[in-house]
C-alpha cells in the first residue's frame, strides 16, 4: 500500500460521523493491505434439488468411488446454461448426506445447521450462515430474503439462526426490505427524519430499560438484556445507514414495478437485486435467500400450481411436474448467475468482488420433495480468493450405504469455516449410522487449496 495513502487513512479525523464511518475506514485500510473481505451467499429452494439434473454430460453420481473431474469441455445441463460463462468458478458437489436432520418436507434449521430441527421449536444451535455472520460483522450482520405468498414485511421461516433460540428474520415484502436496507436515500428525505426521531426514542427506551434492570432478579435481567441489545442495534444501524447515504444512493437498485408486482417471482428478482446492492455497498457480508416455500406459486414464469403440488407430481397446463421443476431451477440459476456477474463487475484488490464471495445453491430438503437425506446436491460459485480448490470442478462422493461413504453436509459446513479463516473440525451433529464420530470430523479436504 502507498505510504501516503496509509498515513491518510490512519490520520483522518471525522466529526459526528466518526462512529459510523470507522468500520468503513478499517475495511478500506484492510483492503489496501490485501486483507479483503469474505462474503457468503446461501440460496435455498424447497422441495429438493434434484441431483440428476445437475450432472454435466458424461458425469454421474451414485457410485462407490469419488468422482473428481474438471468441467472444462463438459456441457452443463440445460437449466444451468446461465452458469456457462462462469464455469471456471463453478463446483458441482454430489453425494453428501444429511440423515442427521429432520426428514420429510423440510430440514428447517438442519439444512444449514446439520442437526434435527422443527419449525415449531427454537433452533438448538447456530446455522452456518448465522455462524459466519457473527464472524464477519457489518451494518447488518445477516440479511435474509424470502419469496412467499404472504405480504408481511418480516417472516421467520425456521431456516437460519445465530445461536440457540436465536432465529434470524427474513425480509419477504420487497418494499419493506428496500426501506429497511436503503430507506435513508428515499427522495423526500422523510425517512432520514424518521430515523433521527426513532433514534431519540430508542435512546430514551434504552435508559428506561437500564433503570428497570437495576430492580429485576438475575433471570429477568438476562431476558431484558436481549431486548436492550435489540434496541441499541436498531439505533446504531439507523445512524450508520443515514451516514452512508451517498454510497447507498450510488449503488441501490432502482425501485421498479417488480417491487410492487402481484407476481411473487418478481419479488424474488427484487430480492436478488437488493442482495447484490447490499454486498456492493458493504451493508452485509452474509446473505441467505430462501427462494420459495411449499406454498409458493411461480406464476411469473407461467407455472400456476404451488411447489407442494408440483412435488407430488402435479403439472400445470401443458407442463409436466418435471417441466415445472426444471423451469423453477432454471429461474433460480439465472438469478444466481446475474448476481455473480454484478459482483464480478466490481473491482476489488487484484480482482473483483466475486473473487472474494462464495455463492451456495442447495435445498432445505436435500434432493427430493419427501427427503430421505441420503444425497444433498449443491452448486458452489466462487473460490474465495483461491482458498476453495476449484477452477470448474465436479465432485461426486461415494453414495450413502456404500463402504466409502462418510462425508456429510456437516463436513461441508466445516469446510466453509476453514475457508472463512475460523477453522473447526465439527459443525452440527454426526450421523451415528456412519460409525465413529471422529471419522466424520474435519473439512472436505479435496476442496481446500
C-alpha positions in Angstrom: 0.0 0.0 0.0 1.2 3.5 -0.8 2.7 5.0 2.3 1.0 8.4 1.9 -2.4 6.7 1.5 -1.8 4.6 4.6 -0.9 7.7 6.6 -4.0 9.4 5.3 -6.2 6.5 6.3 -4.8 6.3 9.8 -4.7 10.1 10.4 -8.1 11.0 9.0 -10.3 12.9 11.6 -14.1 12.6 11.5 -16.7 14.6 13.3 -20.2 13.4 14.1 -19.9 10.6 11.6 -16.8 9.0 13.2 -18.5 6.0 14.7 -20.5 5.3 11.5 -17.5 5.7 9.2 -14.9 4.0 11.3 -15.8 0.4 10.1 -15.7 1.6 6.5 -12.2 3.1 7.0 -11.0 -0.1 8.7 -12.3 -2.0 5.7 -10.6 0.4 3.3 -7.3 0.1 5.0 -7.6 -3.7 5.2 -8.3 -3.9 1.5 -5.3 -1.8 0.8 -3.2 -4.2 2.8 -4.6 -7.2 0.9 -6.9 -8.3 3.7 -10.0 -8.4 1.5 -13.5 -9.1 3.0 -15.1 -12.6 2.7 -18.7 -12.8 1.7 -21.1 -15.7 1.7 -24.5 -16.1 -0.1 -26.7 -19.1 0.5 -29.7 -19.7 -1.8 -32.1 -22.4 -0.7 -35.1 -23.8 -2.5 -37.8 -26.0 -1.1 -38.9 -29.5 -2.4 -35.4 -30.7 -3.0 -32.7 -30.0 -5.6 -32.6 -33.0 -8.0 -29.0 -34.1 -8.4 -29.5 -35.9 -11.7 -30.4 -32.6 -13.3 -27.1 -31.0 -12.2 -24.8 -33.6 -13.9 -22.8 -32.4 -16.9 -22.6 -34.6 -20.0 -20.7 -37.8 -19.3 -20.6 -37.5 -15.5 -22.8 -39.3 -12.9 -23.0 -39.7 -9.2 -24.2 -42.5 -7.0 -21.2 -44.9 -7.2 -18.9 -46.3 -4.6 -15.8 -44.2 -5.5 -15.1 -40.5 -5.5 -15.6 -38.9 -8.9 -13.4 -35.8 -9.3 -13.4 -34.3 -12.8 -12.9 -30.9 -14.4 -15.8 -29.1 -16.0 -13.6 -27.9 -18.8 -15.0 -29.2 -22.1 -18.2 -30.5 -20.4 -21.6 -29.3 -21.4 -23.7 -28.2 -18.4 -27.4 -29.3 -18.2 -29.9 -27.0 -19.9 -31.1 -25.5 -16.7 -27.6 -24.4 -15.8 -26.8 -22.7 -19.1 -26.6 -19.3 -17.4 -23.5 -20.5 -15.5 -21.6 -21.4 -18.6 -19.7 -18.1 -18.7 -18.8 -18.7 -15.0 -18.0 -22.4 -15.4 -14.3 -21.8 -14.3 -15.7 -20.6 -10.9 -18.3 -23.4 -10.5 -18.2 -26.5 -8.3 -20.9 -29.2 -8.5 -21.0 -31.3 -5.4 -22.9 -34.6 -5.2 -23.1 -37.4 -2.7 -23.0 -35.5 0.7 -25.6 -36.9 3.1 -27.6 -35.3 5.8 -29.5 -38.0 7.6 -28.9 -36.3 11.0 -31.5 -33.7 10.0 -35.3 -33.9 10.1 -36.6 -35.7 7.1 -39.8 -35.2 5.1 -40.9 -31.8 3.7 -38.0 -29.7 5.1 -35.0 -30.0 7.3 -35.6 -26.4 8.5 -32.6 -25.2 10.6 -31.0 -28.5 9.9 -30.4 -27.7 6.2 -27.8 -25.1 7.2 -27.1 -26.4 10.7 -26.7 -30.2 10.3 -29.0 -31.2 13.1 -32.5 -32.3 13.7 -34.8 -29.3 13.9 -38.5 -28.4 13.8 -40.4 -25.3 12.6 -42.3 -25.3 15.8 -39.4 -25.2 18.2 -36.5 -22.7 18.7 -33.2 -23.6 17.0 -30.8 -25.7 19.0 -27.6 -24.3 17.5 -26.3 -21.7 15.1 -26.7 -22.5 11.4 -23.6 -22.0 9.2 -24.9 -18.7 7.7 -25.6 -17.3 11.2 -22.3 -18.5 12.5 -20.4 -16.8 9.6 -22.4 -13.6 10.1 -21.2 -13.3 13.6 -17.6 -13.7 12.4 -17.9 -11.0 9.7 -20.0 -8.2 11.3 -21.4 -5.4 9.2 -24.2 -2.9 9.5 -26.5 -5.9 9.1 -24.6 -9.0 10.2 -27.0 -11.2 8.3 -29.6 -10.3 5.7 -32.3 -12.8 4.8 -34.8 -12.7 1.9 -37.7 -15.0 1.2 -40.2 -15.4 -1.6 -43.6 -16.3 -0.1 -47.2 -15.9 -0.6 -47.9 -13.6 2.3 -47.4 -9.8 2.4 -45.8 -9.4 5.8 -42.6 -7.5 5.8 -40.6 -9.8 8.1 -41.0 -13.6 8.5 -39.2 -16.3 10.3 -39.0 -19.4 8.1 -37.0 -21.5 10.6 -34.0 -21.7 8.3 -31.3 -19.5 9.9 -30.1 -19.0 13.4 -27.2 -17.3 15.1 -27.3 -19.4 18.2 -29.5 -21.5 20.5 -33.0 -20.0 20.5 -31.9 -17.1 18.2 -33.6 -17.4 14.9 -32.8 -14.9 12.2 -35.5 -12.9 10.3 -36.1 -12.8 6.6 -37.5 -9.9 4.5 -40.4 -11.0 2.5 -42.1 -7.8 1.2 -39.7 -6.1 -1.3 -40.8 -2.6 -0.5 -40.4 -3.1 3.2 -37.0 -4.7 2.6 -35.9 -1.8 0.4 -37.0 0.7 3.1 -35.1 -1.3 5.8 -31.9 -1.6 3.8 -31.9 1.6 1.6 -34.6 3.8 3.1 -32.2 6.6 4.1 -31.9 7.6 0.4 -35.6 8.0 -0.5 -36.1 11.3 -2.3 -38.3 13.2 0.1 -35.9 12.7 3.0 -38.7 11.9 5.4 -37.2 8.6 6.3 -34.0 10.3 7.4 -36.1 12.4 9.8 -37.9 9.4 11.0 -34.6 7.6 11.7 -33.5 10.6 13.7 -36.7 10.6 15.7 -36.6 6.9 16.2 -33.0 7.1 17.4 -34.1 9.6 20.1 -36.9 7.4 21.2 -34.6 4.4 21.3 -32.2 6.3 23.5 -35.0 7.1 25.9 -36.2 3.5 25.9 -32.7 2.2 26.5 -32.2 4.4 29.5 -35.6 3.2 30.9 -34.6 -0.4 30.4 -31.3 0.2 32.2 -33.1 1.7 35.2 -35.5 -1.3 35.2 -32.7 -3.8 35.1 -31.5 -2.4 38.5 -34.6 -3.8 40.3 -35.1 -7.1 38.4 -33.9 -10.5 39.6 -31.0 -12.0 37.7 -33.0 -14.3 35.4 -35.3 -11.5 34.3 -32.3 -9.1 33.7 -31.0 -11.6 31.2 -34.2 -11.6 29.2 -34.4 -7.8 29.3 -30.8 -7.6 28.1 -31.8 -9.3 24.8 -34.4 -6.6 24.3 -31.9 -3.8 25.2 -29.4 -5.2 22.7 -32.1 -5.2 20.0 -33.0 -1.6 20.7 -29.4 -0.5 20.7 -28.6 -2.4 17.5 -31.6 -0.8 15.8 -30.5 2.7 16.8 -26.9 2.1 15.7 -28.0 0.6 12.4 -30.1 3.7 11.6 -27.2 6.0 12.4 -24.9 4.1 10.1 -27.5 3.9 7.3 -28.0 7.7 7.3 -24.3 8.4 7.3 -23.8 6.0 4.3 -26.4 7.9 2.3 -24.0 8.8 -0.6 -22.7 5.3 -1.0 -26.2 3.7 -0.9 -27.6 6.2 -3.4 -24.9 5.3 -5.9 -25.5 1.5 -5.6 -29.1 0.9 -4.5 -31.3 -0.9 -7.0 -33.9 1.1 -8.9 -37.4 0.9 -7.4 -39.1 -0.7 -10.4 -42.5 -2.3 -10.8 -41.3 -5.7 -9.6 -41.2 -4.4 -6.1 -45.0 -4.0 -6.1 -45.9 -6.6 -8.7 -48.6 -9.2 -7.9 -46.2 -11.9 -9.1 -44.0 -13.3 -6.4 -41.4 -14.2 -8.9 -40.9 -10.5 -9.5 -40.4 -10.2 -5.7 -37.7 -12.8 -5.8 -36.0 -10.8 -8.6 -36.1 -7.7 -6.5 -34.6 -9.6 -3.5 -31.6 -10.6 -5.7 -31.2 -7.0 -6.8 -31.1 -5.9 -3.2 -28.7 -8.8 -2.3 -26.2 -7.6 -4.9 -26.6 -3.9 -3.8 -26.2 -4.9 -0.1 -23.0 -6.7 -0.8 -21.6 -3.9 -3.0 -22.5 -1.2 -0.5 -20.9 -3.1 2.3 -24.2 -3.4 4.3 -23.6 -7.1 4.9 -21.2 -9.9 4.2 -23.6 -12.8 4.7 -27.0 -13.2 2.8 -29.4 -16.1 2.8 -32.2 -16.3 0.2 -34.9 -18.8 1.0 -36.1 -18.8 -2.6 -39.5 -20.3 -2.0 -41.7 -22.3 0.2 -44.1 -25.2 -0.4 -47.0 -22.7 -0.9 -45.0 -20.6 -3.4 -46.5 -20.2 -6.9 -44.3 -19.3 -9.9 -47.0 -17.5 -11.9 -44.5 -15.0 -13.2 -42.8 -17.8 -15.2 -46.0 -19.5 -16.3 -46.5 -22.0 -13.5 -49.8 -21.8 -11.7 -49.5 -24.7 -9.3 -47.7 -24.3 -6.0 -44.4 -26.0 -5.2 -46.0 -28.6 -2.9 -48.5 -29.8 -5.6 -45.6 -30.0 -8.1 -43.6 -32.0 -5.7 -46.5 -34.6 -5.6 -46.5 -34.9 -9.4 -48.9 -32.2 -10.5 -48.1 -30.4 -13.7 -49.7 -27.2 -15.0 -51.4 -26.7 -18.3 -49.1 -28.4 -20.9 -46.2 -28.7 -18.5 -45.4 -31.9 -16.6 -44.4 -31.7 -13.0 -40.8 -32.3 -14.1 -41.1 -29.4 -16.6 -42.2 -27.2 -13.8 -39.3 -28.3 -11.6 -36.9 -27.7 -14.4 -38.3 -24.2 -15.1 -38.0 -23.2 -11.4 -34.4 -24.5 -11.2 -33.5 -22.5 -14.3 -35.1 -19.4 -12.9 -33.1 -19.7 -9.7 -29.9 -20.3 -11.6 -30.5 -17.3 -13.9 -30.8 -15.1 -10.8 -27.7 -16.5 -9.2 -25.7 -16.0 -12.4 -26.9 -12.4 -12.6 -25.9 -11.8 -9.0 -22.5 -13.3 -9.7 -22.0 -11.1 -12.8 -22.8 -8.0 -10.9 -20.2 -8.8 -8.3 -17.7 -9.7 -11.0 -18.1 -6.2 -12.4 -16.9 -4.5 -9.2 -13.0 -4.3 -8.9 -11.6 -5.3 -5.6 -7.9 -5.8 -4.8 -6.3 -7.5 -7.8 -9.6 -9.0 -8.9 -13.3 -8.4 -8.4 -15.8 -8.8 -5.6 -16.8 -12.2 -6.9 -13.3 -13.5 -6.2 -13.9 -13.0 -2.5 -17.5 -14.3 -2.5 -19.0 -17.8 -2.3 -22.5 -18.4 -3.5 -24.1 -21.8 -2.5 -27.3 -23.1 -4.1 -28.9 -26.1 -2.5 -32.2 -27.1 -0.9 -33.7 -27.1 2.6 -34.8 -30.6 1.7 -31.8 -32.5 0.2 -32.6 -34.0 -3.2 -36.3 -34.9 -3.1 -39.7 -33.5 -2.2 -40.0 -36.0 0.5 -36.4 -36.1 1.7 -34.6 -39.2 2.9 -31.4 -37.2 3.4 -29.1 -39.6 1.7 -27.9 -37.1 -1.0 -27.7 -33.4 -0.7 -26.6 -31.8 -4.0 -25.3 -28.3 -4.3 -23.8 -25.8 -6.7 -21.0 -23.6 -5.4 -19.9 -20.5 -7.3 -16.7 -18.7 -6.5 -13.4 -19.9 -5.0 -12.8 -17.4 -2.1 -9.6 -16.0 -3.4 -8.3 -19.4 -4.4 -8.9 -20.9 -1.0 -11.5 -23.2 -2.5 -9.7 -25.6 -4.9 -11.9 -25.2 -8.0 -11.4 -23.9 -11.5 -14.6 -25.6 -12.7 -15.0 -28.9 -10.9 -17.3 -31.8 -10.4 -17.1 -33.8 -7.2 -19.3 -36.8 -6.5 -18.7 -38.5 -3.2 -19.5 -42.2 -2.7 -23.2 -42.6 -2.2 -24.9 -43.4 1.1 -24.8 -47.0 2.1 -21.5 -47.7 0.3 -18.5 -48.6 2.3 -16.6 -45.5 1.3 -19.3 -43.0 2.3 -18.5 -40.9 5.3 -19.0 -37.3 4.0 -22.0 -35.3 5.2 -23.2 -31.7 4.9 -21.6 -31.1 8.2 -18.2 -31.7 6.6 -19.2 -29.1 4.0 -20.0 -26.6 6.9 -16.6 -27.2 8.5 -15.1 -26.6 5.0 -16.8 -23.2 4.9 -15.4 -22.4 8.4 -11.9 -23.2 7.1 -12.5 -21.0 4.0 -13.6 -18.3 6.3 -10.5 -18.5 8.4 -12.3 -19.8 11.5 -11.4 -23.5 11.2 -13.1 -26.1 13.3 -13.5 -29.9 12.9 -17.1 -30.2 13.8 -20.3 -28.3 12.9 -23.7 -29.7 13.6 -24.3 -33.3 14.7 -22.8 -36.6 13.4 -24.8 -39.4 11.7 -24.3 -42.2 14.2 -25.2 -44.7 11.5 -21.9 -43.9 9.8 -19.8 -45.0 12.7 -17.4 -43.2 14.9 -17.8 -39.5 15.4 -14.1 -38.9 14.9 -14.3 -40.5 11.4 -16.8 -37.7 10.4 -14.6 -34.8 11.6 -13.0 -32.2 9.5 -13.5 -30.4 6.2 -13.7 -31.8 2.7 -10.0 -32.0 2.1 -10.5 -32.3 -1.7 -11.8 -28.7 -1.7 -9.2 -26.9 0.3 -6.2 -25.4 -1.6 
